Amino acid sequence: MRPDFALLDRLRNRFLDAPSKGGDYWESPEMLALYDSTFGERIGWKWDSVLAELRARHWAPPPGTALVDWGCGSGIAGRRVLRAFGADLFTRLVVHDRSALARRFAAERATSTFPGLAVEQSPDWGELAPAEPFTLVISHVLNELAPAESAALLALVRRATAVVWVEPGTSEVARALVPIREELRNTFAVVAPCTHQGACGLLTPENHRHWCHHFARPPIEAFTEAFWSEFALRLSIDLRSLPYSFLVLDRPPAGCGPEAPTPEGWSRILGDPREFKGHFKVLSCEHCGVTERVLQKRDDKALFKAMRRVPPPPVFAWTIRDEKIVGGEHWPVPGSETGKSDEAVSSPESDASEEAPPA
Ligand SMILES: C[S@@+](CC[C@H](N)C(=O)[O-])C[C@H]1O[C@@H](n2cnc3c(N)ncnc32)[C@H](O)[C@@H]1O
């Protein structure tokens, strides 16, 4: 069946207008199904990238929590988390959205995908038993929330056991996550993207033009299937560019202060490494701040090659000499090691990464 591109276009315009218009925009289960297989699937690719990084960084949500998908829409984020970590890790799935149609759709999809899983539709997150430990999943909602709604969401975040939050990679939304991180880093361990627990290095005046964003790699079918090429053409979406921002938090064990789980000395690349003749420039987020660093090919050919991967391995331990990278090691990200050659589709320049939400 041919997708209804006029409906997709209308839906996208509605997302773009959401902050000014407010109100529920889901009209039918068919609209949610169309979203789920298009914009939602594209958001799912970002989740795949985040979840692969979390696994590479040896982090999983604590076992025995309820999984709460807040602002679930079609429920793609919750299902990606269940697929990545296994439904058995969670006591149940709770889907919350202001739209009853969305809650029902997300619950039905989750039930059919994970038959043994208890799934609950929650019209009011506040009804959640306060004592129940829960892992909170938030995806592409921030720019739809009025200030009072953001405050209510943050109150819920404060009660969570762990939080996995993925948003678009636009400068506006990525920058909105920074004060949230700053507010929560005294309560939660910062798991990712940061490798450290200290103040965000992007808050310094010399880094004001940067924002913390990353690029996911779309699956091969995005470039081989006729459907996706028509989707890209009709909606003027560059499928190669999949920028996102994210924040993952974990509550420290009782009696302990929050501590980033990443060992000291590791750094996270922001955006994409930029290749020039014989050298790369990377924006490196480190314990001591965010710094632009240069790696020359002649200094470490293997590391130079690793930089060319799409996406690059996110976490590195650099060897630094005279402020330059002269060597280092990285943690592999499952999936980025295979099927990706240096000639594979590359993301456009990271500084040109402004995209239209939500996908
Ligand atoms: C762009 S969609 C994203 C849906 C889904 N999280 C995803 O990533 O595909 C935003 C969702 O947030 C929901 N939403 C917006 N404001 C909300 C609020 N104040 N409370 C609950 N849900 C809200 C919308 O109904 C919509 O389903």
The ligand as an SDF file (V2000), in Angstrom:
LIG
                    3D

 27 29  0  0  0  0  0  0  0  0999 V2000
    6.8940   14.0670   18.3950 C   0  0  0  0  0  0  0  0  0  0  0  0
    5.9000   12.9610   19.3100 S   0  0  0  0  0  0  0  0  0  0  0  0
    7.1180   11.7850   19.8170 C   0  0  0  0  0  0  0  0  0  0  0  0
    6.4930   10.4960   20.1370 C   0  0  0  0  0  0  0  0  0  0  0  0
    7.4570    9.4130   20.5990 C   0  0  0  0  0  0  0  0  0  0  0  0
    7.9830    9.7070   21.9140 N   0  0  0  0  0  0  0  0  0  0  0  0
    8.5660    9.1950   19.6000 C   0  0  0  0  0  0  0  0  0  0  0  0
    9.7320    9.4690   19.9080 O   0  0  0  0  0  0  0  0  0  0  0  0
    8.2690    8.7540   18.4900 O   0  0  0  0  0  0  0  0  0  0  0  0
    5.5660   13.8150   20.8320 C   0  0  0  0  0  0  0  0  0  0  0  0
    4.5620   13.0750   21.7000 C   0  0  0  0  0  0  0  0  0  0  0  0
    4.4720   13.7660   22.9400 O   0  0  0  0  0  0  0  0  0  0  0  0
    3.1110   13.8180   23.3300 C   0  0  0  0  0  0  0  0  0  0  0  0
    2.9440   14.9650   24.2240 N   0  0  0  0  0  0  0  0  0  0  0  0
    3.1080   16.2780   23.9550 C   0  0  0  0  0  0  0  0  0  0  0  0
    2.8770   17.0130   25.0520 N   0  0  0  0  0  0  0  0  0  0  0  0
    2.5770   16.1590   26.0460 C   0  0  0  0  0  0  0  0  0  0  0  0
    2.2250   16.3070   27.4230 C   0  0  0  0  0  0  0  0  0  0  0  0
    2.1520   17.4970   27.9740 N   0  0  0  0  0  0  0  0  0  0  0  0
    1.9560   15.2050   28.1330 N   0  0  0  0  0  0  0  0  0  0  0  0
    2.0290   13.9850   27.5710 C   0  0  0  0  0  0  0  0  0  0  0  0
    2.3500   13.7770   26.2740 N   0  0  0  0  0  0  0  0  0  0  0  0
    2.6160   14.8410   25.5310 C   0  0  0  0  0  0  0  0  0  0  0  0
    2.3770   13.9740   22.0280 C   0  0  0  0  0  0  0  0  0  0  0  0
    1.0030   13.6040   22.1250 O   0  0  0  0  0  0  0  0  0  0  0  0
    3.1690   13.0400   21.1260 C   0  0  0  0  0  0  0  0  0  0  0  0
    2.6750   11.7410   21.1690 O   0  0  0  0  0  0  0  0  0  0  0  0
  1  2  1  0
  2  3  1  0
  2 10  1  0
  3  4  1  0
  4  5  1  0
  5  6  1  0
  5  7  1  0
  7  8  2  0
  7  9  1  0
 10 11  1  0
 11 12  1  0
 11 26  1  0
 12 13  1  0
 13 14  1  0
 13 24  1  0
 14 15  1  0
 14 23  1  0
 15 16  2  0
 16 17  1  0
 17 18  1  0
 17 23  2  0
 18 19  1  0
 18 20  2  0
 20 21  1  0
 21 22  2  0
 22 23  1  0
 24 25  1  0
 24 26  1  0
 26 27  1  0
M  CHG  2   2   1   9  -1
M  END
$$$$
